[in-house]
């Protein structure tokens, strides 16, 4: 039973707040009413006899832990029909996740300091008899106190590494991005599993990104993004250390916490620093600096190499100077005259002022120039890039200067204002009417509402063709659903009303996405027993399966990049939804963003310029409604947009300046629009029906 604020536990511990919640239980901050101090209460809701026996045995061992980088276990008990409870010191301060969210990434020295302190804690835990494995090291489980002291928290409960006994399955806390492959059940976990998780945590505080999932790297061929791709300022030495800790094969990682700490500090400086309670979070760390002996050796080698190079250069020059015929060549090529000519190129408007290229002149033999020419290019590219210039030949025909005839005033087109959102300025959405869903069209200003489908079996889950003249939709559709088991795909010509089914048997096909080049339709289907992504090529009626179960039991929500070369999609792994991308042929799969162990990310929507992506995110730990985020491709960062949750099915307008989305006020589910990034939401539909899946009409 999950506790609430104010509950009195065991007639002693008054719950103050919930610090975190997961599938196995929760962690609370409480007040010990006997001693008047704050404590952390860890709850485990598994109450079978096996779990109770293991809990009692392991709690006794945990109660004996005494280390400056670990909280103390002060009490433990089991309450029948409720759960098992471990009482620990409550550590004041912020965890690394909150620190990164508030202040950004940490410096190299701070990362080394945090990693070394955590290694000390792990070395102590791993040396116990039997060894104690943490198995859940991540940003949220390392806290920094106000005076800069580092604590590894949230250890305990079914995490002992017994010599002749497998740890219970329930003890395998798996956090995508932080957990090594063996923690998914592929092999027995040991001290090296904690090494991987700590390496992933240090990677995250240095880069602001969680490493690629280890199981996907081990099975699906995904590669780890080198740390210095995110942070070029981080030393190659430290980046190499972290990446070694993140090896998917445990034999290739550091084999102990002591070895990992030594590598973090650098072999030459292990004796220059020790992490103790007095260490400050901002304390300078000089351990990464090389020794003076090594520096001196490198300096001597450098000057020897430079001296040899200069000597060879002088010898070569003297040999050439002996021949007088070579002196002019030397002067032109090696010692150019100190004349500096700046040539400015004016790039003409390729439409209003066509440029006539002068006829080139040729000489039998080009002469060496002693003038240095610097060309000043414009700081911004022209709106319309100039046409490619063909390679000159000896005969060049010059096109005469074109002449223009002014049009009569009556024939000059009058510019029209761009509709709100660009394109047609219209939005289609699905709405449940008379117990079936149909697709409606409405102007962005709320006028012109009309139905565009009248399928007796319903129509929904649709997308526009790039020209905005057709839609591909799903039927039957009687409600807004997470899956459509018997549905098929149909193409509707919006103006004529003609409907054509796609030429394959309907087998649970939905969530279609029309490629921007108009050539293909990607969609989700459960035709092979699990929801996976397929792509249909319109020209040759070819159907290709892009994803398969493997380590991803579910893949859905396909979304095309603007150039039709990639597809973003959502996969389900370890109970969480993650956003990945792949090439249009199903290759080069990679996870785009890694947001932690309690967040699901879904329904990606690529911006028209290809620079960002909208998506919804839900925090399962807080059971919070979905919020809207933007992923920025060139930085790899995510930004929460200031729209009141829940926000789902967000789609960009044609000009990329607006979005349409669905939300609810607790009574009705309606369609809203808003300008980006932070405009005021405008309610577009006001009926009492369920309105959902809004999509801006492209083209025109």
C-alpha positions in Angstrom: 0.0 0.0 0.0 1.5 3.3 -1.1 1.7 5.8 1.8 0.4 9.4 1.7 1.6 12.6 3.3 0.8 12.6 7.0 0.6 8.8 7.4 2.3 7.5 10.6 4.3 4.4 9.8 5.2 1.8 12.5 3.9 4.3 15.2 7.1 6.2 14.7 7.8 7.6 11.2 5.5 10.4 10.0 5.5 10.7 6.2 6.4 14.2 4.9 6.6 13.7 1.2 7.1 11.1 -1.6 10.6 11.4 -3.0 10.1 8.8 -5.8 7.8 6.0 -6.8 8.4 2.9 -9.0 6.9 -0.5 -9.7 8.3 -2.2 -6.6 7.5 0.5 -4.1 8.4 4.1 -3.2 10.9 6.2 -1.3 9.6 8.8 1.3 11.0 11.5 3.4 9.6 11.1 7.0 10.2 12.4 10.5 11.3 10.1 13.2 9.0 11.3 15.9 11.1 9.7 18.7 14.3 11.4 17.7 13.0 14.4 15.9 15.2 13.9 12.8 14.3 13.4 9.1 14.8 9.9 7.7 14.4 8.3 4.3 12.0 5.4 4.1 12.4 2.9 1.4 9.4 0.7 0.7 9.2 -2.6 -1.0 5.7 -3.9 -1.8 6.7 -7.5 -2.6 5.4 -9.4 0.5 5.8 -13.1 -0.5 7.6 -15.4 2.0 10.7 -15.6 -0.1 11.0 -11.8 -0.3 10.4 -11.4 3.4 13.1 -13.9 4.3 15.6 -12.3 2.0 14.7 -8.8 3.1 15.3 -9.6 6.8 18.7 -11.3 6.1 19.9 -8.4 3.8 18.6 -5.6 6.0 20.7 -6.9 8.9 23.8 -6.8 6.7 22.9 -3.3 5.4 22.5 -2.0 9.0 26.2 -2.7 9.5 27.3 -0.3 6.7 29.5 2.6 7.8 31.1 4.7 5.1 31.4 8.5 4.7 29.9 8.4 1.1 26.9 6.2 2.1 23.8 6.9 4.3 23.4 4.7 7.4 20.6 2.1 7.7 19.0 2.7 11.1 15.9 0.5 11.2 14.0 -2.1 9.2 10.7 -3.9 9.6 8.0 -5.8 7.7 4.3 -4.9 8.0 2.0 -7.8 7.0 -0.1 -7.1 3.9 1.7 -3.8 3.3 5.3 -4.2 2.6 8.9 -4.2 3.7 10.6 -1.0 5.0 14.1 0.2 5.3 14.9 3.4 7.3 18.0 5.3 6.3 19.6 8.7 7.0 17.9 11.4 5.0 20.6 13.3 3.0 20.0 17.0 2.5 20.9 18.5 -0.8 20.1 17.9 -4.5 20.6 14.9 -6.6 22.7 15.1 -9.9 19.5 15.1 -12.0 18.2 18.3 -10.4 21.7 19.9 -10.5 22.1 19.3 -14.2 18.6 20.5 -15.0 19.2 23.7 -13.0 22.9 24.5 -13.8 23.8 22.5 -16.9 26.7 20.1 -17.3 29.6 20.0 -14.8 33.3 20.6 -15.3 35.8 17.9 -15.9 37.3 18.4 -12.4 33.8 18.2 -10.7 33.0 15.0 -12.7 36.3 13.4 -11.5 35.5 14.4 -7.9 32.0 12.9 -8.0 33.2 9.7 -9.8 36.1 9.2 -7.3 33.7 9.6 -4.3 31.2 7.1 -5.8 34.0 4.7 -6.5 35.0 4.8 -2.8 31.5 3.9 -1.9 31.3 1.1 -4.4 34.6 -0.3 -3.4 33.3 -0.5 0.2 30.0 -2.1 -0.8 31.7 -4.6 -3.1 34.2 -5.7 -0.4 31.4 -6.8 2.0 30.8 -10.5 2.7 28.7 -11.2 0.8 29.3 -8.3 -1.7 26.6 -5.6 -1.9 25.7 -4.5 -5.4 23.9 -1.2 -5.9 22.4 -2.1 -9.4 20.7 1.3 -9.8 23.3 4.0 -10.0 22.0 7.0 -12.0 21.7 10.8 -11.7 18.9 10.6 -9.2 20.8 8.3 -6.8 23.9 10.5 -6.3 23.3 13.5 -4.0 25.5 16.5 -3.3 25.0 18.1 0.1 25.1 21.9 0.6 28.8 21.7 1.7 29.7 19.7 -1.4 29.9 16.2 0.0 29.0 13.3 -2.3 26.6 10.5 -1.3 25.6 7.4 -3.1 22.0 6.8 -2.0 19.0 4.4 -2.5 21.0 1.1 -2.0 19.5 -1.9 -0.3 16.6 -4.4 -0.6 17.4 -7.6 -2.5 20.7 -6.5 -3.9 23.2 -9.0 -2.3 25.5 -10.9 -4.5 25.3 -14.4 -2.8 28.0 -16.7 -3.8 25.8 -19.8 -4.6 22.5 -18.1 -5.1 20.9 -16.0 -7.8 19.5 -12.7 -6.7 15.7 -12.6 -7.1 14.4 -11.4 -10.4 12.5 -8.5 -8.8 15.8 -7.1 -7.6 17.0 -6.3 -11.2 16.2 -2.6 -11.4 16.8 -1.8 -15.1 17.2 1.8 -16.2 17.7 2.2 -19.9 20.9 4.1 -20.6 22.4 3.3 -17.2 22.1 -0.5 -17.0 24.6 -2.8 -18.7 23.3 -5.6 -20.9 23.7 -8.3 -18.3 21.3 -6.5 -16.0 18.5 -7.1 -18.6 18.8 -10.8 -17.6 21.4 -11.9 -20.2 24.0 -12.8 -17.5 24.8 -12.7 -13.8 25.5 -9.2 -12.5 28.6 -8.4 -10.5 30.7 -5.4 -9.4 31.4 -4.6 -13.0 27.7 -3.9 -13.5 27.9 -1.0 -11.1 31.1 0.2 -12.9 29.0 0.5 -16.1 26.2 2.4 -14.4 28.6 4.8 -12.7 30.3 5.4 -16.1 27.0 6.2 -17.7 26.2 8.6 -14.8 29.5 10.5 -15.3 28.9 10.5 -19.1 25.5 12.1 -18.4 26.8 14.9 -16.1 29.5 15.8 -18.6 27.3 15.8 -21.7 23.8 16.4 -20.6 22.8 13.2 -22.5 22.2 9.7 -21.3 24.4 7.1 -23.2 22.8 4.9 -25.9 21.0 1.9 -24.4 23.4 -0.9 -23.7 21.1 -3.7 -24.9 20.6 -1.9 -28.2 24.3 -1.6 -28.5 24.9 -5.2 -27.8 22.1 -6.7 -29.9 20.9 -4.1 -32.4 24.3 -2.7 -33.5 23.7 0.8 -32.0 27.0 2.6 -31.3 27.9 4.8 -28.4 28.2 8.5 -29.3 31.8 9.5 -28.3 31.8 11.7 -25.3 33.9 14.4 -27.0 31.3 14.7 -29.8 29.1 16.3 -27.1 31.9 18.1 -25.2 35.1 18.7 -27.3 36.6 20.5 -24.3 36.8 17.3 -22.2 40.2 15.8 -22.3 40.8 12.7 -24.4 42.2 11.0 -21.3 39.0 11.3 -19.3 36.7 10.5 -22.3 38.7 7.3 -22.9 38.3 6.3 -19.3 34.5 6.8 -19.3 34.1 5.0 -22.6 36.0 2.0 -21.2 33.6 1.8 -18.3 30.8 1.8 -20.8 32.0 -1.3 -22.7 29.0 -3.7 -23.3 31.2 -6.7 -22.4 32.0 -6.7 -18.7 35.4 -8.2 -19.3 36.4 -5.1 -21.2 35.4 -2.7 -18.4 37.4 -1.8 -15.3 37.3 -4.9 -13.1 37.0 -3.1 -9.8 35.9 0.2 -8.4 39.4 0.8 -7.2 40.7 0.4 -10.8 38.1 2.8 -12.1 38.9 5.4 -9.5 42.6 5.2 -10.3 41.9 5.7 -14.0 39.6 8.7 -13.3 42.4 10.4 -11.2 45.2 9.5 -13.6 48.0 7.0 -12.9 50.5 9.8 -12.0 48.2 11.5 -9.5 46.5 8.7 -7.5 48.4 9.8 -4.4 47.6 13.5 -4.8 43.9 13.4 -3.9 41.7 11.5 -1.6 37.9 12.0 -1.4 36.9 12.5 2.2 34.0 14.2 4.1 35.9 17.4 4.1 36.1 17.6 0.3 34.1 20.3 -1.3 32.1 19.8 -4.5 33.8 22.8 -6.1 37.2 21.9 -4.8 39.9 22.1 -7.5 41.3 18.8 -8.6 44.7 18.7 -10.2 45.0 15.0 -10.5 44.4 15.0 -14.3 47.6 16.9 -14.9 50.6 14.9 -16.2 53.7 14.6 -14.2 56.6 17.1 -14.8 58.9 14.3 -15.8 56.6 13.2 -18.6 56.2 16.8 -19.7 59.9 17.4 -19.8 60.5 14.2 -21.9 57.9 15.3 -24.4 59.5 18.8 -24.6 63.0 17.5 -25.3 61.6 15.2 -28.1 59.8 18.2 -29.6 62.9 20.4 -29.8 65.0 17.6 -31.3 62.4 17.0 -34.0 62.2 20.7 -34.8 66.0 21.1 -35.0 66.2 18.1 -37.4 63.5 19.6 -39.6 65.1 23.1 -39.8 68.5 21.5 -40.7 67.0 19.5 -43.6 65.2 22.5 -44.9 68.4 24.6 -45.0 70.2 21.8 -46.8 67.5 21.6 -49.4 67.4 25.3 -50.0 71.2 25.6 -50.4 71.2 22.8 -53.1 68.4 24.6 -55.1 70.1 28.0 -54.8 73.3 26.6 -56.4 71.4 26.6 -59.8 70.7 30.2 -60.7 67.7 29.1 -62.9 65.9 28.1 -59.8 66.2 31.4 -58.0 63.2 33.0 -59.6 61.0 30.0 -58.9 62.1 30.0 -55.3 61.3 33.7 -55.0 57.8 33.3 -56.6 56.7 30.2 -54.7 58.5 30.3 -51.4 59.0 34.0 -50.8 56.0 35.8 -52.5 56.0 39.5 -52.8 54.3 41.3 -49.9 51.4 42.6 -52.0 47.9 42.1 -50.6 45.0 42.4 -52.9 41.4 42.2 -51.5 38.8 41.3 -54.1 35.2 41.7 -53.2 32.7 39.6 -55.1 29.2 41.0 -55.4 26.7 38.2 -55.7 23.9 39.4 -58.0 20.2 38.5 -57.7 19.9 35.5 -60.1 16.4 36.5 -61.2 16.5 40.3 -61.5 20.1 40.8 -62.7 21.5 37.8 -64.6 25.2 37.8 -64.7 27.1 37.5 -68.0 30.4 35.7 -67.5 33.3 37.3 -69.4 35.0 35.2 -72.0 38.1 33.5 -70.5 41.6 34.3 -71.9 44.2 31.6 -72.2 48.0 31.7 -72.3 50.2 29.0 -73.4 51.8 28.7 -70.0 50.5 30.3 -66.8 53.1 32.4 -65.0 53.7 32.0 -61.2 52.1 34.8 -59.3 53.7 36.6 -56.4 50.4 38.2 -55.3 48.3 36.8 -52.5 44.6 37.0 -53.4 42.0 36.9 -50.6 38.3 36.6 -51.7 35.7 38.1 -49.3 32.6 35.9 -49.4 29.2 37.1 -48.1 28.4 36.2 -44.5 25.0 34.8 -45.5 24.0 32.6 -48.4 21.9 34.2 -51.1 18.2 33.4 -51.1 18.4 31.7 -54.4 21.9 30.1 -55.0 23.4 30.9 -58.4 23.2 28.2 -61.0 26.3 25.9 -61.5 28.8 27.3 -64.0 29.9 24.8 -66.7 33.7 24.2 -67.2 35.0 26.8 -69.7 36.1 25.6 -73.2 38.1 27.4 -75.8 34.9 28.5 -77.6 32.5 30.4 -75.3 29.1 31.6 -76.3 27.8 34.6 -74.3 24.1 34.7 -73.8 22.8 38.2 -74.6 21.3 40.4 -71.8 17.6 39.5 -71.6 15.0 42.2 -71.9 11.8 42.4 -69.9 8.4 43.7 -71.0 6.3 45.3 -68.3 3.0 43.6 -67.8 -0.2 45.7 -68.0 -1.5 46.7 -64.6 -4.6 44.5 -65.1 -2.4 41.4 -65.4 -0.1 42.0 -62.4 -1.0 39.5 -59.7 -2.1 41.0 -56.4 -0.3 39.4 -53.5 -2.5 37.6 -51.0 -1.9 37.4 -47.3 -0.6 34.0 -46.1 -3.3 32.0 -44.2 -2.6 31.4 -40.5 -0.1 28.6 -40.3 0.8 28.7 -44.0 -0.4 26.5 -46.8 -4.2 26.1 -46.9 -4.6 27.5 -43.4 -6.7 24.5 -42.5 -6.7 21.7 -40.0 -8.3 18.3 -40.2 -9.2 16.3 -37.1 -11.2 13.3 -36.1 -14.3 13.5 -34.0 -16.7 10.9 -32.7 -20.2 11.5 -34.0 -23.0 9.0 -33.6 -20.7 6.4 -32.1 -18.3 6.4 -35.0 -15.4 8.7 -35.8 -15.3 10.8 -38.9 -12.7 13.3 -40.2 -13.6 17.0 -40.3 -11.9 20.1 -41.9 -11.8 23.5 -40.2 -10.1 26.8 -41.0 -7.4 27.9 -38.5 -9.6 30.8 -37.4 -12.4 28.4 -36.4 -14.7 28.9 -39.5 -15.7 26.6 -42.3 -16.2 23.4 -40.4 -17.2 20.5 -42.6 -17.0 16.7 -42.7 -14.7 15.2 -45.4 -15.5 11.5 -44.6 -18.8 9.7 -44.2 -17.6 6.1 -43.9 -20.3 4.0 -42.1 -17.5 2.1 -40.3 -15.8 5.4 -39.2 -12.5 7.1 -40.2 -9.6 8.3 -38.1 -5.8 8.0 -37.6 -5.0 9.8 -40.8 -2.4 11.9 -42.6 -2.3 14.3 -45.6 -0.6 13.8 -48.9 2.1 16.5 -49.4 -0.1 18.5 -51.8 -3.0 18.6 -49.4 -5.4 17.0 -51.9 -5.7 13.5 -50.4 -5.7 11.8 -47.0 -4.8 8.3 -46.0 -7.0 7.1 -43.1 -7.9 4.1 -41.0 -11.2 2.3 -41.0 -13.1 0.9 -39.1 -12.8 3.4 -36.3 -15.5 3.7 -33.6 -13.4 5.4 -31.0 -10.0 6.9 -30.2 -7.8 3.9 -29.5 -4.2 2.9 -28.8 -4.6 0.2 -31.5 -6.9 -0.8 -34.3 -6.9 -4.6 -34.5 -9.0 -5.1 -37.7 -8.4 -1.8 -39.5 -7.1 -1.1 -43.0 -5.8 1.9 -44.8 -7.8 4.0 -47.4 -6.9 6.9 -49.6 -9.5 9.7 -50.0 -9.5 12.4 -52.7 -10.8 15.3 -50.6 -12.5 17.2 -53.4 -14.1 14.4 -55.3 -14.8 12.1 -52.4 -13.4 9.1 -54.2 -12.0 6.4 -51.8 -9.5 3.7 -52.7 -8.2 1.0 -50.2 -4.5 0.3 -50.3 -4.0 -3.0 -52.2 -3.3 -5.4 -49.3 -5.5 -7.1 -46.8 -6.5 -5.1 -43.7 -4.7 -6.6 -40.7 -4.6 -4.1 -38.0 -3.0 -1.2 -39.8 -3.1 2.3 -38.4 -1.1 5.5 -37.7 -0.2 6.2 -41.3 2.4 8.9 -42.3 2.7 10.1 -45.9 6.3 10.9 -46.9 6.9 14.5 -47.8 8.1 13.5 -51.3 4.7 11.8 -51.8 6.3 8.4 -52.7 5.6 6.3 -49.6 3.3 5.7 -46.7 4.7 4.5 -43.4 2.3 3.0 -40.9 2.0 0.8 -37.7 0.6 -2.7 -38.0 -0.1 -5.6 -35.7 -0.3 -8.0 -38.6 2.5 -10.2 -37.4 1.5 -10.4 -33.7 3.2 -7.3 -32.4 3.0 -3.6 -33.4 5.7 -2.8 -35.8 6.4 -0.3 -38.6 5.9 -0.9 -42.3 6.4 1.2 -45.4 4.3 1.0 -48.6 5.7 2.4 -51.9 2.9 3.8 -54.0 4.6 3.5 -57.4 5.2 -0.3 -57.3 2.9 -1.4 -54.4 5.9 -2.8 -52.5 5.3 -3.4 -48.8 8.4 -3.5 -46.5 8.6 -4.3 -42.8 11.1 -1.8 -41.2 11.1 -3.0 -37.6 10.9 -6.4 -35.9 10.3 -7.4 -32.3 13.9 -8.3 -31.3 14.6 -6.2 -28.2 11.8 -3.9 -29.1 8.4 -5.6 -28.4 6.6 -2.6 -29.9 7.4 0.1 -32.5 4.9 2.7 -33.6 4.1 6.4 -34.3 6.2 6.8 -37.5 7.0 10.4 -38.5 9.0 11.4 -41.6 11.9 13.9 -41.8 11.2 16.8 -44.2 13.6 15.3 -46.9 11.9 11.8 -46.6 15.3 10.2 -45.8 14.5 9.3 -42.1 11.7 8.1 -40.0 11.3 8.9 -36.3 9.3 6.4 -34.3 8.5 5.2 -30.7 9.7 1.9 -29.2 8.6 0.2 -26.0 11.5 -1.0 -23.9 11.4 -2.0 -20.2 8.0 -0.6 -19.9 9.0 2.8 -21.2 8.5 4.5 -24.5 11.6 5.9 -26.3 11.9 7.9 -29.5 14.3 6.5 -32.1 15.1 7.2 -35.7 16.1 5.1 -38.7 16.7 5.6 -42.4 13.8 5.2 -44.8 14.9 1.6 -45.6 14.9 0.6 -41.9 18.7 0.8 -41.4 20.8 3.0 -39.0 18.5 2.7 -36.0 19.4 4.9 -33.1 17.8 6.4 -30.0 17.4 10.2 -30.4 16.9 11.2 -26.7 17.4 9.5 -23.4 15.3 11.1 -20.6 15.7 8.7 -17.7 14.1 5.7 -16.0 10.6 7.1 -15.3 9.8 9.0 -18.5 8.0 7.9 -21.6 8.5 9.9 -24.8 6.1 9.4 -27.7 4.3 10.8 -30.8 7.3 12.6 -32.5 6.6 15.3 -35.1 9.4 16.7 -37.3 9.5 20.4 -37.9 9.3 21.5 -41.5 12.9 22.8 -41.5 14.2 19.6 -40.0 15.9 21.4 -37.1 13.7 20.2 -34.2 11.0 17.8 -33.2 7.9 18.0 -31.0 7.0 15.1 -28.7 5.0 14.3 -25.6 6.5 13.1 -22.4 4.9 11.4 -19.3 6.6 11.0 -15.9 5.4 7.6 -14.7 6.9 8.2 -11.2 4.6 11.1 -10.6 1.7 9.7 -12.8 1.7 13.2 -14.3 -0.2 14.1 -17.5 1.7 14.4 -20.7 3.8 17.6 -21.3 5.1 19.0 -24.6 8.8 19.0 -25.3 11.0 20.1 -28.3 14.1 18.2 -29.2 16.8 20.3 -30.9 18.9 18.2 -33.4 22.1 20.2 -33.6 22.6 20.4 -29.8 20.8 17.1 -28.8 19.0 19.1 -26.0 15.4 18.9 -25.0 13.3 21.9 -24.0 10.0 21.8 -22.2 7.4 24.1 -23.8 5.1 26.2 -21.6 1.8 24.6 -22.5 -0.5 23.3 -19.8 -0.7 19.5 -19.7 -2.0 17.3 -21.1 -0.6 17.9 -24.6 -0.8 15.1 -27.1 -0.6 14.5 -30.9 1.1 17.9 -31.5 1.7 18.7 -35.2 3.6 21.6 -36.9 1.8 23.9 -39.3 3.1 24.2 -42.9 5.2 27.3 -42.0 6.5 25.8 -38.8 5.3 28.7 -36.7 2.2 27.1 -35.2 1.2 23.8 -33.8 -2.2 22.0 -33.4 -2.7 19.5 -30.6 -5.4 17.8 -28.5 -6.0 18.3 -24.8 -8.8 18.1 -22.3 -10.2 20.4 -19.6 -11.4 17.4 -17.6 -14.8 17.4 -19.3 -14.3 17.7 -23.1 -11.4 16.6 -25.3 -10.8 19.3 -28.0 -8.4 20.6 -30.6 -6.3 23.7 -29.8 -3.7 25.7 -31.8 -0.9 27.9 -30.6 2.0 29.8 -32.1 5.5 28.5 -31.2 7.4 28.5 -29.0 5.2 29.9 -26.3 2.0 31.5 -27.8 -1.3 31.6 -26.1 -3.4 28.5 -26.8 -6.6 29.0 -28.9 -9.4 26.5 -28.6 -10.5 25.4 -32.1 -13.3 22.9 -31.4 -16.0 23.4 -28.8 -18.4 20.5 -29.2 -19.1 18.0 -26.4 -17.7 15.2 -28.7 -14.2 13.7 -28.5 -12.1 15.6 -30.9 -8.6 14.2 -31.6 -5.6 13.7 -34.0 -5.4 17.2 -35.5 -3.2 17.6 -38.7 -2.5 20.8 -40.6 -3.3 20.7 -44.3 0.0 21.1 -46.3 0.5 22.2 -49.9 -1.0 25.0 -52.0 
